[in-house]
Every structure is written in structure tokens, then in C-alpha cells.
Amino acid sequence: MNAVIHDDDVAAAILGYLEEHPHGMDTLEGIAEWWLSRQQIRVQVATVTRVLHRLTERGAVEVIANGAHRLYRRKAWPPGPDLPVGVRPATPGGRGRPSVRKRSPR
């Protein structure tokens, strides 16, 4: 994830918030904590949506319809050759979670 935030990105987030809330008003701290975090969450949700779609297409994750909600869960391991590098099926002692192999230093 890119940790560098540019002034133009912050300006766009503030203006985006004010577009949705034309009468919005807050302190510097409130804007930083609430307005900007809200805009960042929207960006993160868009990213998670794309990634979940890709993982679903690859067979690593499956979607379960639950009324108006879509629930995502791990599909039975191993899902296939399209797993990201370093991800391997969970071991019986791993409580059903996949693990990531750490690379040894060179």
C-alpha cells in the first residue's frame, strides 16, 4: 500500500467530502480524523472489491449469498496454481488458515 499522501490527494478528499456535505464544518483535527479517514475507507473498499473479485475468479475465495449481503470465505485448499507467491495451504495445526512462507535473507 502506498503510504505517501500528496497535497493534491488531501485537497481532493476534502473537496469530495464537501461536495457530499455542502454545509460541513469541522476543526483541523476533525477534518483529519473524520473527513479524510472516511474518504480513505472508500478508496480501500474499492481496492478490496477488486482484489476479492480477482481471488474469486482464481478460485481462492468463494462468495456466499446471505440475503442482501455477500459473504466471502476461503475456498477448499488447494485452490489452484494461481495463488500469490509465498501462500500455501494451511496445515492441520494452523487452525485452517493459510500461511505465508517468509523468504530467507540472501
Secondary structure, DSSP 4 states (H G I P E B T S, - for coil): ------HHHHHHHHHHHHHH-TT----HHHIIIIIHHHHHHHHHHHHHHHHHHHHHHHTSEEEEEETTEEEEEEPSSP--TTSPTTEEPPPGGGTT--EEPPPPP-
